[in-house]
């Protein structure tokens, strides 16, 4: 099977045809999604295409850093909601936290 045989390929093509975002914005959004979803092949391809399209390496690194930070924030928010749902108490001392 090849990726070209799936509807997702057509959806990507349609999404890239839109003109409300620049190519740079599309590349960086695609990279952020691939990196946070854990696809090594897709992330590598996105990084290569971003660099080939003229996006500086520093911008690629910053995009990955922003995606990582947002993902960490979401993870923390979900954990805090779980703690609240379970009526747990979190105690933090010297940057180390425990649940009670």
N, C-alpha and C positions, 0 to 999 in steps of 0.2 A: 504494500500500500504506500501511496505517496500523499504528501500533504496537499498537493494540487487537486486530489480527488475529493477533498472535503469542502463542505459549505463554508467553513471558517476561512479558507483561502479567499473565497469570493467576498466575504464580509470585510476582510482586511483591505482588499483592493478598493471596495466601495468607500470604506472609511478614509483611506488615503486620498481619494479623489476630491473630497471636500476642500473648500478654499477658505474656511474660517480660521484655520490654524496654519502657521507657517510649517515648512518641511522640518525646520529645526525643532519646533514645538512637538510635532508628531513623533519625531525620532526620540526625543527625550521622554515623552509620555510612554511610548512603547518600551523604551529601555527600563523605565521605572517599574512598569507592570511586569516585564519579564524577570527582572532581578528579584522582585518581591514574591513572585509566584514560583521561583526556583527552577526555571528552565535554563540549564547551562548552554545548550545549543542556541536557543533563542537569544539569551543574554549576550553571548559572544558575537552572534550575527548583528544584533542591534548596536553593540559597541563599535564593531567594525564599520557598519554603515554610517553611524553618527560621525566617526572620525573621518571617513571618506567624504562625507558631505560638508566637511569644513568646520564641524563643531570642535572647539579646542578640547584637548585632553582634560584641562582643568574644569571645564563645564560638564564633561561626562562624569568626572569624579564627583563634582558637587551634586549632580542629578542623582547619582547612586547614594550619596550621603543623605540627601533630602528624603529619598524613598525609604532608606533604612531608618531614619529618624521618625518619619510618619508611621512606618510599620511598627516600630517600637512603642510609639504613643498609643496606637490602636491596641497592641497587645496589653499594655498597662491598663488602658481603660476597660478592656474586657475582664481582666483579672480583678480590677476594683469593683466592677459590677457583680462579679461572682462572689467576692468577699461580702459585699453589701447584701446580696440575696441570701447568703448563709448566715447573716448577722454575726460575722466574725469581727474581732478587734485586731487591728494591726498596731504593733508597738515597734518604734524605730529608735535605735540608739547608735550614735556614731556611724550613720549611713547603713546600718544593718537592720533589717526588719524581720519580725517574726509574727505569726498569727496566733491568736488565743481563742 
